[in-house]
Amino acid sequence: MTGVRVSTANLNADDTKKILLECGIETGLVSRISMALKTIDDAHHTPASYSVNREKIRQYEGWTMTLLDKVEKAIPPKTTCA
């Protein structure tokens, strides 16, 4: 982690990929996440007959949880004063 805060309002796919790689996330995971994000449908663009592919959702969730685990391990725990 670089410690630099980035506004999510201006992030695009390339920016996100660059940040993940700079943070030490494996290239394979970054590539899978990038490919998934390019193919995910926005609900408001789908026809009424649209049916969710539950297996893909589970796969994407798995990748997201892997990323979350790596991020949580990279960020030092916050200390609190009682």
Sequence and secondary structure as in RCSB ss.txt:
>XXXX:A:sequence
MTGVRVSTANLNADDTKKILLECGIETGLVSRISMALKTIDDAHHTPASYSVNREKIRQYEGWTMTLLDKVEKAI
PPKTTCA
>XXXX:A:secstr
       GGG  HHHHHHHHHHTT  HHHHHHHHHHHHH   GGGS TT    HHHHHHHHHHHHHHHHHHHHHS
       
